[in-house]
Every structure is written in C-alpha cells, then in structure tokens.
Amino acid sequence: MRLNEVSYSDAEPIDGYGPGFFRIGGKVHHGAVITSPNGTVAWEGYEDSEKLLALAGEIDVLFVGTGAEIAHLPTALRNALEGAGVGVETMNSPAACRTYNVLLSEGRRIAMAALPV
C-alpha cells in the first residue's frame, strides 16, 4: 500500500472534539466554531449568519455540524447561504468533522460551522 502525505494548504484539519470543545490545527477552541481557509473563529450559532455569509465566494460548500444530533437549519439561514452561492450540508458535528477533513485533504474549497457535542 502506498501512503501519501496530506497537505491542507492554509486551512487547518480538525484533530478532535469532545464535550464543549474542538481541537483544530493543534489548538483547543471552546464552544461553537467556524473553520475555513481564513482560520478558525468563535461562532455564536445560527443567529451569527454574517460570519457565514462572509465566506461566500471563498468556499463552495459549508458543512454545518448541529451538535450531537442532526437538526434542520433555520430556513432563512439556509436560503441566505444558498442565495449567496454557498452549498450547505447539515449533519451532526462528529460527521461534519470527519467529512470536512476528508474533503480538505482533497483540496476542496470548504468550511465548517459546528456546535459542540
């Protein structure tokens, strides 16, 4: 089997997560986060849509981690993101972390906004 080194460009991979935190690029972030090619910032949840809309044009897909269980995004938020040209995929936060890392390793233009488990 041939193994290749994975390069993540400027975006940082998600190293782990747990109750109330995410470890991204070796740093622990408490609470909800947005991680993108621009770095990782705190996220105040669904009402904090400005930070998500600012990613339009820089990413193709936003993965939204809804915590321990999958939940629907507020319709207004989904419509605003899709109207700005950002594809939205909603899943629980563990699945969002795994999917983000896989597509990041493929060099895709992605970001993740996630609520902690």
Secondary structure, 3 states (H helix, E strand, C coil): CCCCCCCCCCCCCEEEEECCEEEECCEEEECCEEEECCEEEECCCCCCHHHHHCCECCECEEEEEECCCCCCCCHHHHHHHHHCCCEEEEECHHHHHHHHHHHHHCCCCEEEEEECC
